[in-house]
Amino acid sequence: METTTQANPCDDDHLGDIYSAECPCRDILDLVASKWSTLIIGVLQDHPHRFGQLKRAVPGITQKMLTQTLRRLEQDGLVHREVHTQMRPPQVEYSLTDLGHSVTKPLEAIRDWSERHLPDVRRARRRFDELQPA
């Protein structure tokens, strides 16, 4: 009896299919397209930051959300966490990995697009609201 092998979408050696409901690359899209990840990656793209510096650089993010987002970015290989034990107290610094740097240009384009088209989106929302029944 002859057996056939199919590509496993979870294999490290296979590209994903973002339009497949079972594809794990949707988790990656969810991560990098999130508001907080986009902003954190933008802050880290030029140089490393400590936790407090990141918190100040991303107004509105809670300590809990910053911690969760940094952990997820680290887990997925986009952020490197380095503990400097020679300092007292020890300091933790976050920086982008090569993989993290590879997503900075697309995310920068999305941030720029969002700022540039804010007036258009606001007008569209007003028009939409005006057309809704009272």
N, C-alpha and C positions, 0 to 999 in steps of 0.2 A: 504494500500500500504506500502510495506516494504522499508525502506531506508538503504543504506549501506554507511559507512563512509570510506574514504580512508585517508591514512597518508598524511598529508600536509608537503612537504619538507621544508616549512618555519617555522614549529612548533619548539619551543625550545626543545621539548622532543624527536625529531627524528634525527637520524644520517643522514648525507648527502650521496649523491651518486655523487662523483666527475666526473663520466662519463656521468651524465645527464646534458644536455645543460641548463636546467632550475634551476639546483641546486645552491643555493646561496653560497655553500662552495667553488665554483670556485673563488669567490671574495676573500675569505680567502687565498686560494692558491696563487692568484695573489699578495696579500699583503706580505705574509711571504716569498715568493720565489723571491721577487724583490731584486735587488742588494742593494739598500739603506737600506731596512728593515733588510736584512741579516747582513749588516755591523753594523747598529745601535744596533740591538739586541746583536750582539757579543761584542760590546763595553760595553753595559749595564749589561752583564751577571755577572760581578764580583762585581760591586758597582754602585751606582747612579752617575750621571753626570749632570752638568749644561749645558745649551745650548752651550755656548762658548767652553766648554771642548769637547762636542760631535763634534762640527764643526772642531776643531783641530784634533780630533781622527779619523775623516773620511775625509781625504783629497779628494778634488774634488767635494764634495757635496756643492751645493749652499745653501744660507740661506733659500731661498724659498722652495727648495726641502726638506731640513731638517725640516722646519716648517710643511710642508704638510705631510711628513712621520710620524713625531711624533704625529701629530693630528690624523692621521688614526690609528696608533698603539694604541693610547689612546682610540679612539672611539671603537675599537674592543677589548679592554680590555687587551692588552698585555703590555701596558706601563702606569705607574701612574705618573701624573704630580702634584708636590707639590710646593706650593708657600710659602716661608718662609717670612712672613710679619714682623717678629721681627727684621729682618735685614734691614738696610738702605743702598742703595735702596733694596727693596724686591728682593729675589733671587728665581728662579724657578729651581727645581731639578727634573730630570727624573729617574725613576727606573723601573725595570721589575716587573710585577705582578706575581702571581703564574702561571697564564696562560702563560705569557711571558716566564717564566723560563722553562715551559714544552716544549717549542720549541727550546731551546738552543742546546741540543744535536744533533738533526737532522740537524740544520743549521751549527753547528760546523763541522759535517761530510761533508757537502757540501763545506764549505770553505776549509777544508783540502784536499778534493778530487780535488778541483779546483787548488790549489797550487801544489799538487803532480803531477797532470796530465797536467800541462801547457806545458811541452816539447812535450808530445804526441799530444796534440791538435795543437800546432804550426806546427809539422811535417805533420799532416793530412791536415791542411790548405794549406801548401806549395804543397803537392802532388796534392790536388784538383786543385789548381791554375795552376799547370803545365799541367794538363790534359785538361784544358779548351781551346777551339779553340781561336786562336789569332784574 
